[in-house]
Amino acid sequence: MRRYGENFFWFGDVPALAVITCRKPPAFLQMAMGDKAALLWGGELSAAMAAFALLLAAQTLDLGACCLTGPLSVWREMETRLDIPKHDTLVLLAALGHKKDA
Ligand SMILES: Cc1cc2nc3c(=O)[nH]c(=O)nc-3n(C[C@H](O)[C@H](O)[C@H](O)COP(=O)(O)O)c2cc1C
């Protein structure tokens, strides 16, 4: 587990880090739909689609890009440090930089 966890926190030195968030479902939807509210709301799905577009754009620019959800293992701390507003949720990070062999 410790070794696996090493994949979560290597991003400290990356040249650029995209922080991808989405709006949480509104309270009425959470009350009506319970744990399916987020799925119906589609925020995380939209964020994933945005991340995909970002990765494709990076590739077009010949940049290296890497999706990271490992940092969500400490999501509360990440959201505090990144100053994510209370009505939003952190979905993933995307590390961006020039490739070593570029
Ligand atoms: C949703 C998602 C989350 C990921 N989270 C991490 C992560 O936290 N740490 C990590 O080192 N790699 C993570 N990866 C893997 C890398 O983003 C990347 O896909 C992997 O290193 C393979 O890269 P390559 O396809 O360029 O060889 C994740 C991949 C995906 C799709």
The ligand as an SDF file (V2000), in Angstrom:
LIG
                    3D

 31 33  0  0  0  0  0  0  0  0999 V2000
   -8.5310    8.7110  -13.8190 C   0  0  0  0  0  0  0  0  0  0  0  0
   -7.0590    8.4540  -13.7000 C   0  0  0  0  0  0  0  0  0  0  0  0
   -6.3960    8.7340  -12.5030 C   0  0  0  0  0  0  0  0  0  0  0  0
   -5.0310    8.5230  -12.3710 C   0  0  0  0  0  0  0  0  0  0  0  0
   -4.3840    8.8360  -11.1960 N   0  0  0  0  0  0  0  0  0  0  0  0
   -3.0420    8.6680  -11.1070 C   0  0  0  0  0  0  0  0  0  0  0  0
   -2.3240    9.0460   -9.9060 C   0  0  0  0  0  0  0  0  0  0  0  0
   -2.8800    9.5060   -8.9300 O   0  0  0  0  0  0  0  0  0  0  0  0
   -0.9790    8.8590   -9.9010 N   0  0  0  0  0  0  0  0  0  0  0  0
   -0.3000    8.3530  -10.9780 C   0  0  0  0  0  0  0  0  0  0  0  0
    0.9370    8.2420  -10.9010 O   0  0  0  0  0  0  0  0  0  0  0  0
   -0.9530    7.9950  -12.1060 N   0  0  0  0  0  0  0  0  0  0  0  0
   -2.3010    8.1240  -12.1830 C   0  0  0  0  0  0  0  0  0  0  0  0
   -2.9490    7.7740  -13.3290 N   0  0  0  0  0  0  0  0  0  0  0  0
   -2.1730    7.2120  -14.4560 C   0  0  0  0  0  0  0  0  0  0  0  0
   -1.5710    8.2910  -15.3190 C   0  0  0  0  0  0  0  0  0  0  0  0
   -2.4430    9.3930  -15.5050 O   0  0  0  0  0  0  0  0  0  0  0  0
   -1.2460    7.7410  -16.7030 C   0  0  0  0  0  0  0  0  0  0  0  0
   -2.4350    7.3280  -17.3170 O   0  0  0  0  0  0  0  0  0  0  0  0
   -0.2990    6.6050  -16.6320 C   0  0  0  0  0  0  0  0  0  0  0  0
    0.8730    7.0480  -16.0090 O   0  0  0  0  0  0  0  0  0  0  0  0
   -0.0090    6.0160  -18.0450 C   0  0  0  0  0  0  0  0  0  0  0  0
    0.4930    7.0360  -18.8390 O   0  0  0  0  0  0  0  0  0  0  0  0
    0.8010    6.7660  -20.3960 P   0  0  0  0  0  0  0  0  0  0  0  0
   -0.5090    6.3110  -20.9640 O   0  0  0  0  0  0  0  0  0  0  0  0
    1.2330    8.0920  -20.9300 O   0  0  0  0  0  0  0  0  0  0  0  0
    1.8620    5.7220  -20.4100 O   0  0  0  0  0  0  0  0  0  0  0  0
   -4.3080    7.9790  -13.4650 C   0  0  0  0  0  0  0  0  0  0  0  0
   -4.9740    7.7230  -14.6750 C   0  0  0  0  0  0  0  0  0  0  0  0
   -6.3170    7.9570  -14.7920 C   0  0  0  0  0  0  0  0  0  0  0  0
   -7.0060    7.6720  -16.1000 C   0  0  0  0  0  0  0  0  0  0  0  0
  1  2  1  0
  2  3  1  0
  2 30  2  0
  3  4  2  0
  4  5  1  0
  4 28  1  0
  5  6  2  0
  6  7  1  0
  6 13  1  0
  7  8  2  0
  7  9  1  0
  9 10  1  0
 10 11  2  0
 10 12  1  0
 12 13  2  0
 13 14  1  0
 14 15  1  0
 14 28  1  0
 15 16  1  0
 16 17  1  0
 16 18  1  0
 18 19  1  0
 18 20  1  0
 20 21  1  0
 20 22  1  0
 22 23  1  0
 23 24  1  0
 24 25  2  0
 24 26  1  0
 24 27  1  0
 28 29  2  0
 29 30  1  0
 30 31  1  0
M  END
$$$$
